[in-house]
Amino acid sequence: MRTLSRLHLDPPCLEAWCRLRDAERVFTLSRIRIRIRSRSRSRSRSRSRSTTSAAPE
């Protein structure tokens, strides 16, 4: 699972900063499965984040 930030959507790709690899990555939209954390659960930890389990293109 990866946590992404600084998202830029350019279909069919998503360019984002990957915190796991500490680098910019390009993801193929068809390979992304998204899980968004609930704000009520993550608010105490940090701001709401999107995570993805896709591999970079």
Secondary structure, 3 states (H helix, E strand, C coil): CEEEEEEEEECCEEEEEECCCCEEEEEEHHHCCEEECCHHHHCCCCCCCEEECCCEC
